[in-house]
Amino acid sequence: MNYTSSPLMERIRRCTLCEQHLPLAPKPVLQAERNAKILIAAQAPGKLAHEAGRPFDDPSGDRLRRWLGVSHEQFYDPGLFALVPMGFCYPGTRAGGDLPPRPECAPTWREELLEYLSQIKLTLVIGQYAQAYHLPNSERTLTERVGNWRKYWPAQLPLPHPSGRNNRWLAKNPWFEQEVIPALQIRVQEILNNQS
């Protein structure tokens, strides 16, 4: 990724705070420039994203881009999208999926980074760890939060993770792709076309 040089991003790229807990060498994977319009707050990079050095450079990203109705090029334009997980480095795996984001990352970096991203019009809050941070004291379950999406709209939108592991959730909740995704695509286009 080519980032506009900023002291904050340079410090983040050099971070080794939780090195002793990681299965691979620290490699903060995020995309953030001051003028980004849409923030995607997710969990932590998976192994494919770690290897590529780019967030959502995997099948989950393909689905997320379809949900947004944007091209690969638009998604990876840091002037449009900030891709900022709760943990910047790949945390490793356990039975059934990736480990949670490292707990040191968000308290160390998130507040300063959110202040840096001063032009955000829409925050997509993906998965339980991001929702616990960005939507504290909200509904008990992800299904309830996503079901009550209008409560957060149009500044924020809770989303399930676009991973294939959530295919069952998507099948059980067809309203998500029938109601939420069309509204999301319209809002994204409004923002990208500078209409709001």
C-alpha positions, 0 to 999 in steps of 0.5 A, a space after each residue: 500500500 502507498 500511504 501518504 506519509 504521516 507521523 502517526 502511520 509511520 509509528 503504527 507501521 513500526 509497532 511491535 507492541 505484542 510481538 511476543 504473542 504473535 505467530 508471525 512477525 508483526 506486520 500492521 495491516 491497515 489503510 488510513 489516510 486523513 481524507 478517507 470518507 468511509 471507515 471499515 472497522 473490522 476485527 484483525 487481518 487473516 493470514 492471507 491479508 497478512 501475507 498480502 499486506 492489505 486488509 480484506 485481500 481474501 474471499 471475505 474482501 470479495 464479499 464485502 466489496 459486493 456488499 458495498 457495490 464498489 470495485 477493487 480499485 475504489 476499495 483500495 483507494 485510501 482517499 475513499 476507504 479507511 480499513 482499520 481493524 481492531 487489531 492490526 496484526 494477524 493474531 493466529 488461529 484456533 479451532 474454528 477460526 482466527 483468534 481475537 484481535 490482540 487486546 493491546 492494539 485498540 487502547 494504544 492506537 484507536 483513539 488517535 487514529 479515529 481523530 486523524 480520520 476526521 472526514 469519515 461520513 460512514 463507519 461500517 462496524 464489522 463483527 463483535 469486537 469492533 461492535 463492542 468498541 464502536 457500539 458499546 452498551 448496544 443490543 446483546 447479539 450481533 443479530 439484534 444489532 444488525 437487525 436494528 441497523 436504522 438506529 445507527 444509520 446513516 453515520 454507522 452500520 453494524 455488519 456481520 463479518 463477510 467471511 464464509 463462516 457466516 454463510 449460515 447466518 446469512 441464510 437464516 437472515 435473508 432480510 440482511 441482503 434484502 434490506 440492509 445491503 441495498 441501503 448500504 450501496 445507495 449510501 456508499 454511492 452518495 458518499 463517493 459521489 460527494 452528495 452527502 
